[in-house]
Amino acid sequence: MKVFLAIDGMDESDNDRRDNIPNFVSNLSTPSSRCIIKILIASRPENHIRPWMTRASRIVLEKVNAEDIKAVVKSGINEIERLTTPVECSVAAATQSYGEQNIFSEAEEYILENSAGVFLWVTLILRELKQCVIDGAYSLNDIADCVRCLPKDLGGPDGFYRAMITRMIDRHGINGRNQARGRRIFAWVTFSARPLLLSELDDALATPVDLKEDDISHFDLSRTRHFDFGRGLASFCGGLVEVSFLIFPLQTNQ
């Protein structure tokens, strides 16, 4: 009998119980057992995980996908630089453009040095940097601070996910309605039996939670559906929910 186990994101697990994972998997099989167990653990090499990882065969992710990470970062930085290109050229604009090129080169180097082979972290950093430029009225120091002040870890109390949630709560602190929408979106996306279509999620949110059975026949869903719902997801959920576009093949007559 063969058993394959995949444990993803061990570095994002609860710090107090994380040591239980390697201890548990190490004792799953014994020399007298007829069961062959193969285990794949994916984790960032944090200090308290690194000693245990050296006891097993390992693949250093940043060495394997270094070129792919470099290509993603280069493409993202180039896209952001294009957003900063002034419409009218002048001596002042040219000087600013040169300074921006330097600061973006520094940002690119910083992202590559700290990516640790994690595409998601790179994507989030580039998204934050792009938003800084889109918002406008930024300085070279703002761009540098935007990159260097962001968390280097995804999980944990000081990680990227926590920062995104905190920012979302701060943004909708006064608007309890948007907070409630965000919670409902997380619930539907997390616990749905299959990936939801955007229209299905919109209808779910447009239906009041307290809608009574006697009122269903009089309820008009068209008045509660949201306009520009896809763009609103980013605001309600702080970038933790994304919309993937499906491409269907063209049907031709035989």
C-alpha positions as CSV (number, residue, x, y, z in Angstrom):
1,M,0.0,0.0,0.0
2,K,1.3,3.5,-0.9
3,V,0.1,6.7,0.7
4,F,1.0,10.2,-0.6
5,L,0.6,13.2,1.6
6,A,0.9,16.9,0.6
7,I,1.2,19.5,3.3
8,D,1.2,23.0,1.9
9,G,2.1,26.3,3.7
10,M,3.5,24.9,6.9
11,D,5.1,28.2,7.6
12,E,1.6,29.8,7.7
13,S,0.3,27.4,10.4
14,D,-0.2,28.2,14.0
15,N,3.2,28.8,15.6
16,D,2.3,27.0,18.8
17,R,1.3,23.8,17.0
18,R,3.7,23.9,14.1
19,D,6.2,21.6,15.7
20,N,3.5,18.9,15.9
21,I,3.5,18.5,12.1
22,P,7.1,17.2,11.6
23,N,6.8,15.1,14.7
24,F,3.6,13.6,13.5
25,V,4.7,12.7,10.0
26,S,8.0,11.3,11.2
27,N,6.2,8.7,13.2
28,L,3.6,7.7,10.6
29,S,5.6,4.7,9.4
30,T,7.8,2.1,11.1
31,P,10.4,-0.3,9.7
32,S,8.0,-3.2,10.2
33,S,5.1,-1.5,8.3
34,R,4.2,-2.6,4.8
35,C,2.8,0.8,4.0
36,I,5.0,3.1,1.9
37,I,4.3,6.7,2.8
38,K,5.7,9.6,0.8
39,I,5.2,13.1,2.1
40,L,5.6,16.5,0.4
41,I,5.9,19.5,2.6
42,A,5.9,23.0,1.2
43,S,7.1,25.8,3.4
44,R,9.3,28.9,3.6
45,P,12.6,28.1,5.3
46,E,11.9,30.0,8.5
47,N,14.5,29.6,11.3
48,H,12.4,27.2,13.4
49,I,11.6,25.1,10.4
50,R,15.0,25.0,8.7
51,P,16.6,22.5,11.1
52,W,13.9,19.9,10.5
53,M,14.0,20.4,6.8
54,T,17.7,19.6,6.6
55,R,16.9,16.0,7.7
56,A,14.9,15.3,4.5
57,S,15.5,15.6,0.8
58,R,14.5,19.1,-0.2
59,I,14.1,21.3,-3.2
60,V,15.1,25.0,-2.7
61,L,12.3,26.8,-4.5
62,E,14.1,30.0,-5.2
63,K,16.9,28.2,-7.0
64,V,14.5,26.2,-9.2
65,N,12.3,29.1,-10.3
66,A,14.7,32.0,-10.0
67,E,14.5,32.8,-13.7
68,D,10.7,32.6,-13.7
69,I,10.5,35.0,-10.7
70,K,12.9,37.3,-12.4
71,A,10.8,37.4,-15.5
72,V,7.6,38.1,-13.5
73,V,9.2,40.9,-11.6
74,K,10.8,42.5,-14.7
75,S,7.4,42.4,-16.5
76,G,5.6,43.9,-13.5
77,I,8.2,46.7,-13.1
78,N,8.0,47.5,-16.8
79,E,4.3,47.8,-16.6
80,I,4.4,50.1,-13.7
81,E,7.1,52.2,-15.3
82,R,4.8,52.6,-18.4
83,L,2.2,54.1,-16.1
84,T,4.7,56.9,-15.0
85,T,5.6,58.0,-18.6
86,P,4.6,61.7,-18.9
87,V,2.3,62.7,-21.7
88,E,4.3,65.9,-22.4
89,C,8.1,65.7,-22.3
90,S,10.1,68.5,-20.8
91,V,13.4,68.9,-19.0
92,A,11.8,68.5,-15.6
93,A,9.8,65.5,-16.7
94,A,13.0,63.9,-18.2
95,T,14.9,64.4,-14.9
96,Q,12.0,62.9,-12.9
97,S,11.8,60.0,-15.3
98,Y,15.5,59.3,-14.8
99,G,15.1,59.3,-11.0
100,E,12.1,57.0,-11.3
101,Q,14.1,54.6,-13.4
102,N,16.7,54.4,-10.6
103,I,14.1,53.9,-7.9
104,F,12.3,51.2,-9.9
105,S,15.6,49.4,-10.5
106,E,16.2,49.4,-6.7
107,A,12.6,48.2,-6.2
108,E,13.2,45.4,-8.6
109,E,16.4,44.3,-6.9
110,Y,14.7,44.4,-3.5
111,I,11.8,42.2,-4.6
112,L,14.2,39.6,-6.2
113,E,16.3,39.5,-3.1
114,N,13.4,38.9,-0.8
115,S,11.0,36.8,-2.9
116,A,12.3,33.4,-1.6
117,G,10.8,31.9,-4.7
118,V,7.2,32.7,-3.7
119,F,5.2,34.0,-6.7
120,L,2.3,35.1,-4.5
121,W,4.4,37.4,-2.4
122,V,5.9,38.9,-5.6
123,T,2.4,39.5,-7.1
124,L,1.2,41.2,-3.9
125,I,4.2,43.5,-3.8
126,L,3.9,44.5,-7.4
127,R,0.2,45.1,-6.9
128,E,0.8,47.5,-4.0
129,L,3.5,49.3,-6.0
130,K,1.3,49.6,-9.0
131,Q,-1.5,51.0,-6.8
132,C,0.9,53.6,-5.3
133,V,1.6,54.9,-8.8
134,I,-2.1,54.8,-10.0
135,D,-3.1,56.9,-6.9
136,G,-0.7,59.6,-8.1
137,A,1.1,62.4,-6.3
138,Y,3.9,60.0,-5.3
139,S,7.5,60.8,-4.6
140,L,10.6,58.6,-5.1
141,N,10.7,58.1,-1.4
142,D,7.0,57.0,-1.4
143,I,7.9,54.3,-4.0
144,A,10.9,53.1,-2.0
145,D,8.8,53.0,1.3
146,C,5.9,51.3,-0.4
147,V,8.2,48.3,-1.3
148,R,10.4,48.2,1.8
149,C,7.6,48.7,4.4
150,L,5.5,45.8,3.2
151,P,5.7,42.5,5.1
152,K,8.2,39.9,3.9
153,D,6.0,37.0,5.1
154,L,2.5,36.0,3.9
155,G,1.1,34.6,7.1
156,G,1.5,35.3,10.8
157,P,0.4,38.3,13.0
158,D,2.7,40.6,11.0
159,G,2.3,39.0,7.6
160,F,0.8,40.3,4.4
161,Y,-2.6,38.7,4.9
162,R,-3.0,40.4,8.3
163,A,-2.0,43.7,6.8
164,M,-4.5,43.4,4.0
165,I,-7.3,42.5,6.5
166,T,-6.4,45.4,8.8
167,R,-6.4,47.8,5.9
168,M,-9.8,46.5,4.7
169,I,-11.2,47.0,8.3
170,D,-9.8,50.5,8.5
171,R,-11.2,51.4,5.1
172,H,-14.7,50.2,6.0
173,G,-14.6,51.0,9.7
174,I,-17.5,53.4,9.4
175,N,-19.4,51.6,6.7
176,G,-20.6,48.4,8.5
177,R,-22.6,47.5,5.4
178,N,-19.4,46.9,3.3
179,Q,-17.9,44.9,6.2
180,A,-21.0,42.7,6.2
181,R,-20.7,42.3,2.4
182,G,-17.0,41.3,2.7
183,R,-17.8,38.6,5.3
184,R,-20.6,37.1,3.1
185,I,-18.3,37.1,0.1
186,F,-15.6,35.2,2.1
187,A,-18.2,32.7,3.3
188,W,-19.6,32.0,-0.1
189,V,-16.2,31.7,-1.8
190,T,-14.6,29.6,0.9
191,F,-17.4,27.1,1.5
192,S,-19.0,26.7,-2.0
193,A,-18.9,23.2,-3.5
194,R,-17.4,24.6,-6.7
195,P,-16.0,27.9,-8.0
196,L,-18.8,30.4,-8.3
197,L,-19.6,32.5,-11.4
198,L,-19.5,36.2,-10.8
199,S,-23.3,36.4,-11.5
200,E,-24.0,33.6,-9.0
201,L,-22.1,35.4,-6.2
202,D,-23.8,38.7,-7.1
203,D,-27.2,37.0,-6.8
204,A,-26.3,35.5,-3.5
205,L,-25.3,38.8,-2.0
206,A,-28.3,40.6,-3.6
207,T,-30.6,38.2,-1.7
208,P,-31.2,39.5,1.9
209,V,-30.2,37.2,4.7
210,D,-33.5,37.9,6.5
211,L,-35.7,37.3,3.5
212,K,-38.8,35.4,4.7
213,E,-40.5,32.7,2.8
214,D,-43.7,34.8,2.5
215,D,-41.8,37.6,0.9
216,I,-40.1,35.6,-1.8
217,S,-42.9,36.1,-4.4
218,H,-42.8,39.8,-4.0
219,F,-39.0,40.2,-3.9
220,D,-37.4,41.9,-6.9
221,L,-33.8,40.7,-7.4
222,S,-33.2,43.1,-10.2
223,R,-33.3,46.1,-7.8
224,T,-30.7,44.6,-5.4
225,R,-28.1,43.3,-7.9
226,H,-24.9,45.3,-7.9
227,F,-23.5,47.4,-10.7
228,D,-19.8,46.9,-11.6
229,F,-19.7,44.0,-9.1
230,G,-16.4,42.6,-10.2
231,R,-14.5,45.8,-9.4
232,G,-16.3,46.1,-6.1
233,L,-14.9,42.8,-4.9
234,A,-11.5,44.3,-4.6
235,S,-12.9,47.0,-2.3
236,F,-15.1,44.7,-0.2
237,C,-12.4,42.0,0.3
238,G,-9.1,43.9,0.3
239,G,-7.6,42.0,-2.7
240,L,-8.1,38.6,-1.0
241,V,-10.6,37.6,-3.6
242,E,-9.9,37.6,-7.3
243,V,-12.0,37.1,-10.5
244,S,-10.6,34.6,-13.0
245,F,-11.9,35.0,-16.5
246,L,-12.9,31.8,-18.3
247,I,-12.2,31.4,-22.0
248,F,-14.6,29.1,-23.8
249,P,-13.6,27.5,-27.2
250,L,-15.5,28.8,-30.2
251,Q,-18.1,26.3,-31.5
252,T,-18.1,25.7,-35.2
253,N,-20.6,24.0,-37.4
254,Q,-19.5,20.6,-38.5
